[in-house]
């Protein structure tokens, strides 16, 4: 087995044979409020569509 094959096996199975998983100490950066605002606008727009209103109404009636 060549060095390349060994490396490929490690990459394909990083959790095999009891290998420790490296911890990442830095948390993911928080999304910006501008980005969250864009998502909220998109969700509102979709919820106000006629098709979504029919789905919401049908769901509420079945409760």
Chimera marker file (.cmm) of the C-alpha trace (Angstrom):
<marker_set name="trace">
<marker id="1" x="0.000" y="0.000" z="0.000" r="1" g="1" b="0" radius="0.5"/>
<marker id="2" x="1.461" y="3.332" z="-1.011" r="1" g="1" b="0" radius="0.5"/>
<marker id="3" x="1.378" y="6.516" z="1.044" r="1" g="1" b="0" radius="0.5"/>
<marker id="4" x="-1.330" y="7.919" z="-1.268" r="1" g="1" b="0" radius="0.5"/>
<marker id="5" x="-3.595" y="4.924" z="-0.718" r="1" g="1" b="0" radius="0.5"/>
<marker id="6" x="-3.171" y="5.224" z="3.035" r="1" g="1" b="0" radius="0.5"/>
<marker id="7" x="-4.022" y="8.922" z="2.892" r="1" g="1" b="0" radius="0.5"/>
<marker id="8" x="-7.119" y="8.244" z="0.761" r="1" g="1" b="0" radius="0.5"/>
<marker id="9" x="-8.313" y="5.655" z="3.287" r="1" g="1" b="0" radius="0.5"/>
<marker id="10" x="-7.921" y="8.163" z="6.111" r="1" g="1" b="0" radius="0.5"/>
<marker id="11" x="-9.896" y="10.766" z="4.178" r="1" g="1" b="0" radius="0.5"/>
<marker id="12" x="-12.659" y="8.328" z="3.239" r="1" g="1" b="0" radius="0.5"/>
<marker id="13" x="-13.035" y="6.937" z="6.762" r="1" g="1" b="0" radius="0.5"/>
<marker id="14" x="-11.971" y="9.633" z="9.214" r="1" g="1" b="0" radius="0.5"/>
<marker id="15" x="-13.814" y="7.948" z="12.103" r="1" g="1" b="0" radius="0.5"/>
<marker id="16" x="-12.524" y="4.431" z="11.464" r="1" g="1" b="0" radius="0.5"/>
<marker id="17" x="-10.199" y="2.587" z="13.816" r="1" g="1" b="0" radius="0.5"/>
<marker id="18" x="-10.846" y="4.813" z="16.815" r="1" g="1" b="0" radius="0.5"/>
<marker id="19" x="-9.231" y="7.911" z="15.357" r="1" g="1" b="0" radius="0.5"/>
<marker id="20" x="-9.954" y="10.982" z="17.451" r="1" g="1" b="0" radius="0.5"/>
<marker id="21" x="-12.050" y="13.723" z="15.926" r="1" g="1" b="0" radius="0.5"/>
<marker id="22" x="-10.435" y="17.135" z="16.185" r="1" g="1" b="0" radius="0.5"/>
<marker id="23" x="-12.445" y="19.657" z="18.134" r="1" g="1" b="0" radius="0.5"/>
<marker id="24" x="-13.064" y="23.035" z="16.600" r="1" g="1" b="0" radius="0.5"/>
<marker id="25" x="-12.972" y="25.645" z="19.331" r="1" g="1" b="0" radius="0.5"/>
<marker id="26" x="-14.227" y="28.613" z="17.336" r="1" g="1" b="0" radius="0.5"/>
<marker id="27" x="-18.014" y="28.794" z="16.963" r="1" g="1" b="0" radius="0.5"/>
<marker id="28" x="-19.578" y="29.605" z="13.624" r="1" g="1" b="0" radius="0.5"/>
<marker id="29" x="-20.023" y="33.327" z="13.048" r="1" g="1" b="0" radius="0.5"/>
<marker id="30" x="-23.505" y="34.636" z="13.741" r="1" g="1" b="0" radius="0.5"/>
<marker id="31" x="-25.488" y="35.581" z="10.641" r="1" g="1" b="0" radius="0.5"/>
<marker id="32" x="-25.886" y="39.299" z="10.110" r="1" g="1" b="0" radius="0.5"/>
<marker id="33" x="-29.202" y="40.948" z="10.899" r="1" g="1" b="0" radius="0.5"/>
<marker id="34" x="-29.395" y="42.086" z="7.271" r="1" g="1" b="0" radius="0.5"/>
<marker id="35" x="-29.235" y="38.461" z="6.126" r="1" g="1" b="0" radius="0.5"/>
<marker id="36" x="-31.876" y="37.416" z="8.659" r="1" g="1" b="0" radius="0.5"/>
<marker id="37" x="-34.076" y="40.314" z="7.535" r="1" g="1" b="0" radius="0.5"/>
<marker id="38" x="-33.906" y="39.110" z="3.940" r="1" g="1" b="0" radius="0.5"/>
<marker id="39" x="-34.909" y="35.609" z="5.012" r="1" g="1" b="0" radius="0.5"/>
<marker id="40" x="-37.810" y="36.939" z="7.073" r="1" g="1" b="0" radius="0.5"/>
<marker id="41" x="-39.082" y="39.012" z="4.123" r="1" g="1" b="0" radius="0.5"/>
<marker id="42" x="-38.892" y="35.956" z="1.859" r="1" g="1" b="0" radius="0.5"/>
<marker id="43" x="-40.789" y="33.805" z="4.372" r="1" g="1" b="0" radius="0.5"/>
<marker id="44" x="-43.487" y="36.452" z="4.749" r="1" g="1" b="0" radius="0.5"/>
<marker id="45" x="-43.793" y="36.776" z="0.970" r="1" g="1" b="0" radius="0.5"/>
<marker id="46" x="-44.173" y="33.013" z="0.590" r="1" g="1" b="0" radius="0.5"/>
<marker id="47" x="-46.688" y="32.757" z="3.429" r="1" g="1" b="0" radius="0.5"/>
<marker id="48" x="-48.820" y="35.436" z="1.769" r="1" g="1" b="0" radius="0.5"/>
<marker id="49" x="-49.003" y="33.578" z="-1.554" r="1" g="1" b="0" radius="0.5"/>
<marker id="50" x="-52.449" y="32.183" z="-2.448" r="1" g="1" b="0" radius="0.5"/>
<marker id="51" x="-51.201" y="28.601" z="-2.493" r="1" g="1" b="0" radius="0.5"/>
<marker id="52" x="-49.658" y="28.903" z="0.960" r="1" g="1" b="0" radius="0.5"/>
<marker id="53" x="-52.822" y="30.525" z="2.330" r="1" g="1" b="0" radius="0.5"/>
<marker id="54" x="-54.847" y="27.527" z="1.100" r="1" g="1" b="0" radius="0.5"/>
<marker id="55" x="-52.424" y="25.148" z="2.818" r="1" g="1" b="0" radius="0.5"/>
<marker id="56" x="-52.545" y="27.139" z="6.068" r="1" g="1" b="0" radius="0.5"/>
<marker id="57" x="-56.357" y="27.318" z="5.963" r="1" g="1" b="0" radius="0.5"/>
<marker id="58" x="-56.640" y="23.576" z="5.311" r="1" g="1" b="0" radius="0.5"/>
<marker id="59" x="-54.242" y="22.858" z="8.166" r="1" g="1" b="0" radius="0.5"/>
<marker id="60" x="-56.162" y="25.105" z="10.556" r="1" g="1" b="0" radius="0.5"/>
<marker id="61" x="-59.504" y="23.501" z="9.596" r="1" g="1" b="0" radius="0.5"/>
<marker id="62" x="-58.157" y="20.008" z="10.258" r="1" g="1" b="0" radius="0.5"/>
<marker id="63" x="-57.151" y="20.883" z="13.839" r="1" g="1" b="0" radius="0.5"/>
<link id1="1" id2="2" r="1" g="1" b="0" radius="0.2"/>
<link id1="2" id2="3" r="1" g="1" b="0" radius="0.2"/>
<link id1="3" id2="4" r="1" g="1" b="0" radius="0.2"/>
<link id1="4" id2="5" r="1" g="1" b="0" radius="0.2"/>
<link id1="5" id2="6" r="1" g="1" b="0" radius="0.2"/>
<link id1="6" id2="7" r="1" g="1" b="0" radius="0.2"/>
<link id1="7" id2="8" r="1" g="1" b="0" radius="0.2"/>
<link id1="8" id2="9" r="1" g="1" b="0" radius="0.2"/>
<link id1="9" id2="10" r="1" g="1" b="0" radius="0.2"/>
<link id1="10" id2="11" r="1" g="1" b="0" radius="0.2"/>
<link id1="11" id2="12" r="1" g="1" b="0" radius="0.2"/>
<link id1="12" id2="13" r="1" g="1" b="0" radius="0.2"/>
<link id1="13" id2="14" r="1" g="1" b="0" radius="0.2"/>
<link id1="14" id2="15" r="1" g="1" b="0" radius="0.2"/>
<link id1="15" id2="16" r="1" g="1" b="0" radius="0.2"/>
<link id1="16" id2="17" r="1" g="1" b="0" radius="0.2"/>
<link id1="17" id2="18" r="1" g="1" b="0" radius="0.2"/>
<link id1="18" id2="19" r="1" g="1" b="0" radius="0.2"/>
<link id1="19" id2="20" r="1" g="1" b="0" radius="0.2"/>
<link id1="20" id2="21" r="1" g="1" b="0" radius="0.2"/>
<link id1="21" id2="22" r="1" g="1" b="0" radius="0.2"/>
<link id1="22" id2="23" r="1" g="1" b="0" radius="0.2"/>
<link id1="23" id2="24" r="1" g="1" b="0" radius="0.2"/>
<link id1="24" id2="25" r="1" g="1" b="0" radius="0.2"/>
<link id1="25" id2="26" r="1" g="1" b="0" radius="0.2"/>
<link id1="26" id2="27" r="1" g="1" b="0" radius="0.2"/>
<link id1="27" id2="28" r="1" g="1" b="0" radius="0.2"/>
<link id1="28" id2="29" r="1" g="1" b="0" radius="0.2"/>
<link id1="29" id2="30" r="1" g="1" b="0" radius="0.2"/>
<link id1="30" id2="31" r="1" g="1" b="0" radius="0.2"/>
<link id1="31" id2="32" r="1" g="1" b="0" radius="0.2"/>
<link id1="32" id2="33" r="1" g="1" b="0" radius="0.2"/>
<link id1="33" id2="34" r="1" g="1" b="0" radius="0.2"/>
<link id1="34" id2="35" r="1" g="1" b="0" radius="0.2"/>
<link id1="35" id2="36" r="1" g="1" b="0" radius="0.2"/>
<link id1="36" id2="37" r="1" g="1" b="0" radius="0.2"/>
<link id1="37" id2="38" r="1" g="1" b="0" radius="0.2"/>
<link id1="38" id2="39" r="1" g="1" b="0" radius="0.2"/>
<link id1="39" id2="40" r="1" g="1" b="0" radius="0.2"/>
<link id1="40" id2="41" r="1" g="1" b="0" radius="0.2"/>
<link id1="41" id2="42" r="1" g="1" b="0" radius="0.2"/>
<link id1="42" id2="43" r="1" g="1" b="0" radius="0.2"/>
<link id1="43" id2="44" r="1" g="1" b="0" radius="0.2"/>
<link id1="44" id2="45" r="1" g="1" b="0" radius="0.2"/>
<link id1="45" id2="46" r="1" g="1" b="0" radius="0.2"/>
<link id1="46" id2="47" r="1" g="1" b="0" radius="0.2"/>
<link id1="47" id2="48" r="1" g="1" b="0" radius="0.2"/>
<link id1="48" id2="49" r="1" g="1" b="0" radius="0.2"/>
<link id1="49" id2="50" r="1" g="1" b="0" radius="0.2"/>
<link id1="50" id2="51" r="1" g="1" b="0" radius="0.2"/>
<link id1="51" id2="52" r="1" g="1" b="0" radius="0.2"/>
<link id1="52" id2="53" r="1" g="1" b="0" radius="0.2"/>
<link id1="53" id2="54" r="1" g="1" b="0" radius="0.2"/>
<link id1="54" id2="55" r="1" g="1" b="0" radius="0.2"/>
<link id1="55" id2="56" r="1" g="1" b="0" radius="0.2"/>
<link id1="56" id2="57" r="1" g="1" b="0" radius="0.2"/>
<link id1="57" id2="58" r="1" g="1" b="0" radius="0.2"/>
<link id1="58" id2="59" r="1" g="1" b="0" radius="0.2"/>
<link id1="59" id2="60" r="1" g="1" b="0" radius="0.2"/>
<link id1="60" id2="61" r="1" g="1" b="0" radius="0.2"/>
<link id1="61" id2="62" r="1" g="1" b="0" radius="0.2"/>
<link id1="62" id2="63" r="1" g="1" b="0" radius="0.2"/>
</marker_set>
